[in-house]
Amino acid sequence: MFSIHKNLARPYARAIFSYAIARNAAPKWLEILTILSSQFCDKKLVNIFSNPHYPKNTLFNALQKIFQDSVFSKDTSEILVVIKVLFAKQKINFLPEIVNIYRTFLLQEEKCITVSVKTVHPLLSLQEQKLQNILEKRLQLKVILEPELDPKLIGGIKLCFNGKIIDGSVSGKLELLQKTFNF
């Protein structure tokens, strides 16, 4: 998503996050917003909700009914108000970015960081635990590992967090050699 979307999404994410924190419901809201975001990535649904020929009240009543019977029923009424506002301001397409920023705010609040861990083969649970312990000690934060398989690495490990990359992969070292010797 363009950085302009990120800048426009940030105030919405901040407001939603502040509201959820005040109600001691930030993690639950993230869960619900993530589900809603995945639904609103569907262009058909966005087109239906953006279509001026459909009465907004009817659409939102249908959305409310869907969530009324869900496991989130008591938590969704306030979140549906957020969705109404996003539609009214024509910012519903920012919802995925709002959720990403919200997630970042929540991780910061909980003094957590998410680390993408790319490897060729899955790490053993003992390796994951050791890596997590090392990172938590070094970063002084709770670390959440997000493992990802990437066969292009050839071997080794590549860590990504907070815009930083620690590349201990074979392909990364070969690339560095190539740059060094101008191949």
Helices and strands as residue ranges (DSSP letters): H 3-22, H 26-40, H 43-50, H 56-68, G 73-75, H 76-88, G 92-94, H 95-109, E 112-119, H 125-139, E 142-149, G 151-153, E 157-161, E 164-167, H 170-180
